[in-house]
Amino acid sequence: MSAPVRPDWLKVRYNPGAVEEISQLMRDLHLNTVCREANCPNIGECHKKHTATFMILGSHCTRDCRFCNVQCHRPDPVDPEEPQNVGKAARALGLRHAVVTSVTRDDLPDGGAAHFARTIEKIREISPGTTIEVLIPDFRGDRAALDTVLRAKPDVLNHNVETVSSLYPAVRPQAVYARSLSLLRSCKEARPDILTKTGFMVGLGETEEEIDRLMDDVRETGCDILTIGQYLPPSPAHAELKRYATPEDFDRYRDLAYRKGFRYVASAPLARSSYRAEEALRACKTP
């Protein structure tokens, strides 16, 4: 069966000058971005605005999710200078809002939670006017690891459910749908003052009923912010693309999510976890 034809609404501008400028700064500070490692389609737009999503704990992941472009290899040694370098980059870019994610590090006893906390602390120290969002892995359900991150007081804690529960065995075989929901719930129970956020993709074969159920499951955790975007396979070896949702589909998903009680919803073909993340934070902070 041939792949669906990519529609016009998924075409973007690359902005090579802006991409190279930000990429050089990251090379100088020995930092990775999910923008490049995950082959994000919004890299040109975001780098033109001098924004980037930092990816800490190396560039090699211990999990091999079939939707993701980040490579699964033996993990890199943890760089003790990385938290400070992220702070320096945030200051150099003049970031009002920094988003920090990571590869999954199941090889580390705390999954990298302490490194996340140090990174939050260094951003606050070096770039004190910057608000901070962390997009964390599931830490294998370790509540102590989650508490380590929460004690550092990020403004937003993001953890993506990525897809509907029935597709986890095929798309996220090393993850657990209920565990991801539990993490979001535990965060809101422990720190109701911290905004929680999650996101998922469409186009992997999910049904409309499953999308509706996923929204209910996520909202039940108390989650504040939801992102919904189009799955784009990084290569033919990745999970098969089943369909392109239309802009009208995304409008419908957005309206449904708002009716379910989410405080901010980004639903669009090219919406990603950190896309216009500052806008979501400000919207939730506005009385």
C-alpha positions in Angstrom: 0.0 0.0 0.0 1.5 3.4 -1.0 1.9 6.1 1.5 -0.5 9.0 1.5 0.5 12.1 -0.5 1.9 14.9 1.7 -0.6 17.8 1.5 0.3 21.4 1.0 -0.5 22.4 4.6 2.5 20.5 5.8 5.0 22.4 3.8 7.3 24.7 5.8 10.2 27.2 5.3 13.6 26.0 6.5 15.3 29.4 7.1 18.9 28.0 6.7 20.6 31.1 8.1 18.7 31.1 11.3 19.1 27.3 11.7 22.9 27.5 11.2 23.2 30.4 13.7 21.5 28.5 16.5 23.2 25.3 15.6 26.6 27.0 15.9 25.8 28.2 19.4 24.8 24.7 20.4 28.0 23.3 19.0 30.0 25.9 20.9 28.3 24.9 24.1 28.3 21.2 23.4 24.5 21.0 23.6 21.9 19.0 21.7 18.5 20.2 20.6 15.4 18.0 20.0 14.8 20.4 17.1 17.7 18.7 15.2 17.8 15.3 16.7 14.1 14.6 16.2 14.0 16.3 12.8 11.3 18.7 13.9 9.5 20.4 11.0 9.3 23.7 12.9 13.1 24.2 13.2 13.2 27.0 10.7 10.4 29.0 12.3 11.6 28.5 15.9 15.3 29.2 15.2 14.3 32.3 13.3 12.7 33.5 16.5 15.8 32.5 18.5 14.1 29.7 20.3 15.2 26.0 20.6 14.3 23.0 22.8 17.3 21.7 24.6 17.8 18.0 24.8 19.9 17.0 27.8 21.5 13.7 28.9 23.1 13.0 25.5 21.8 12.3 22.1 21.3 8.5 22.4 18.2 7.0 23.9 17.8 3.7 25.7 14.4 3.2 24.2 13.5 2.6 20.5 10.1 4.1 19.9 9.0 3.5 16.4 7.8 7.1 15.8 10.9 8.9 16.9 14.0 10.0 15.0 16.3 10.1 18.1 18.8 7.2 17.8 18.7 4.2 20.2 22.4 3.4 21.1 24.6 3.0 24.0 24.0 6.2 26.1 26.5 9.0 26.2 28.3 9.8 29.5 26.4 12.5 31.4 28.1 15.8 31.0 28.4 17.6 34.3 28.8 21.0 32.5 25.6 20.6 30.6 23.2 22.3 33.1 25.4 25.4 33.2 25.8 25.4 29.4 22.0 25.3 29.0 21.8 28.3 31.3 24.4 30.1 29.2 22.5 29.3 26.0 19.2 30.5 27.5 20.9 33.8 28.4 22.7 34.2 25.0 19.4 33.6 23.2 17.5 36.0 25.5 14.9 33.3 26.1 11.8 34.4 28.0 10.8 30.7 28.1 13.1 27.7 27.9 12.0 24.1 27.2 14.2 21.3 28.3 13.7 17.7 27.3 15.9 14.6 27.3 16.5 11.3 25.8 15.2 8.5 28.0 18.0 7.2 30.3 16.8 3.9 31.8 20.4 3.1 32.5 20.6 5.8 35.2 19.3 5.0 38.7 17.1 8.1 38.8 16.5 8.2 35.0 18.3 11.6 34.9 16.0 13.4 37.3 18.8 15.0 39.3 20.3 16.3 36.1 17.0 17.8 35.1 16.8 19.5 38.5 20.3 20.9 38.2 19.5 22.3 34.7 16.4 24.1 36.1 18.6 25.5 38.9 21.3 26.7 36.5 18.8 28.4 34.1 17.4 30.3 37.1 20.8 31.3 38.2 22.3 32.4 34.9 19.1 33.6 33.1 16.8 34.6 36.0 14.1 36.1 33.8 13.5 32.9 31.9 10.5 30.7 32.7 11.1 26.9 32.5 9.3 24.0 31.0 10.6 20.4 31.3 9.5 17.6 29.0 10.4 14.5 31.0 10.5 10.8 30.4 8.4 8.5 32.6 11.3 7.6 35.0 9.9 4.0 34.9 7.3 5.1 37.3 9.8 6.2 40.0 7.9 8.7 42.2 11.1 9.7 44.0 12.6 10.7 40.6 9.6 12.8 39.8 9.7 14.5 43.2 13.3 15.4 42.5 12.3 17.4 39.4 9.2 18.9 41.1 11.4 20.2 44.0 13.3 22.3 41.4 9.9 24.1 40.7 9.6 24.2 36.9 6.9 26.4 35.6 5.5 23.6 33.4 6.0 19.9 33.7 5.3 18.1 30.4 5.2 14.4 29.7 3.8 13.1 26.5 1.4 10.2 26.2 2.2 10.3 22.4 -0.6 8.0 21.2 -3.7 6.1 22.2 -3.4 3.1 24.5 -4.0 0.4 21.9 -1.0 1.5 19.8 1.5 1.4 22.6 2.7 -2.2 21.9 3.5 -1.3 18.3 4.6 2.3 18.7 6.0 2.6 22.2 6.7 -1.0 23.3 8.9 0.1 26.3 6.4 2.6 27.6 3.1 2.0 29.5 0.0 4.2 28.9 -1.2 3.9 32.5 2.2 4.8 33.8 2.3 8.0 31.8 -1.2 9.0 33.1 0.0 8.2 36.6 3.0 10.5 36.3 0.7 13.4 35.2 -1.7 12.7 38.0 1.1 12.4 40.6 2.5 15.8 39.5 -0.8 17.6 39.9 -1.5 15.9 43.2 2.0 16.8 44.6 2.3 20.3 43.1 -1.1 21.7 42.0 0.7 25.0 41.4 2.8 23.6 38.6 1.1 23.5 35.2 1.0 20.0 33.6 1.1 19.4 29.9 0.9 16.4 27.5 0.6 15.8 23.8 -0.2 13.1 21.2 0.0 12.5 17.5 -2.7 11.5 15.0 -2.2 9.5 11.9 -0.9 6.2 13.4 -4.2 4.3 13.0 -6.1 5.5 16.0 -9.9 5.8 15.8 -12.0 8.9 16.7 -13.4 7.1 19.7 -9.9 6.4 20.9 -8.9 10.0 20.6 -12.0 11.0 22.6 -11.1 8.5 25.3 -7.5 9.6 25.4 -8.6 13.2 26.0 -10.8 12.0 28.9 -8.0 9.9 30.4 -5.6 12.8 30.3 -8.0 15.4 31.5 -8.9 13.1 34.5 -5.3 13.6 35.7 -5.9 17.3 36.0 -3.7 18.1 33.0 -3.8 21.8 32.0 -2.3 22.0 28.5 -2.7 19.7 25.5 -0.9 19.6 22.2 -2.1 17.6 19.2 -0.1 17.2 16.0 0.3 15.2 12.8 2.6 12.1 12.9 5.3 12.4 10.3 7.4 9.3 9.9 11.2 10.1 9.9 12.0 7.3 7.5 10.4 4.3 5.8 11.7 2.1 8.7 9.6 3.9 11.3 5.9 3.3 12.1 3.7 3.5 9.1 1.7 6.7 8.4 -2.0 5.8 8.1 -3.5 9.1 7.3 -3.1 12.9 7.2 -5.6 14.6 9.4 -7.0 17.8 7.8 -6.8 21.3 9.3 -10.5 20.9 9.9 -9.9 17.7 11.9 -7.4 19.6 14.1 -9.9 22.4 14.7 -12.5 19.8 15.8 -10.0 18.2 18.1 -9.1 21.6 19.6 -12.8 22.5 20.2 -13.4 19.1 21.8 -10.5 19.4 24.1 -11.6 22.8 25.3 -15.1 21.4 26.0 -13.5 18.8 28.1 -11.8 21.5 30.3 -8.2 21.9 29.1 -7.0 25.4 29.8 -4.9 25.7 26.6 -4.9 23.5 23.5 -2.5 23.6 20.5 -4.0 21.5 17.8 -2.6 21.8 14.3 -0.8 19.7 11.7 2.6 21.0 12.8 1.9 21.4 16.5 4.6 19.8 18.6 5.2 19.5 22.4 7.3 22.7 22.6 5.7 24.6 19.7 4.8 28.1 20.9 5.2 26.8 24.5 5.5 30.3 25.9 2.1 31.3 24.5 0.5 28.3 26.3 2.2 29.3 29.7 1.2 32.9 29.4 -2.4 32.0 28.5 -2.7 29.8 31.6 -1.1 32.4 33.8 -3.5 35.2 32.6 -6.4 35.7 35.0 
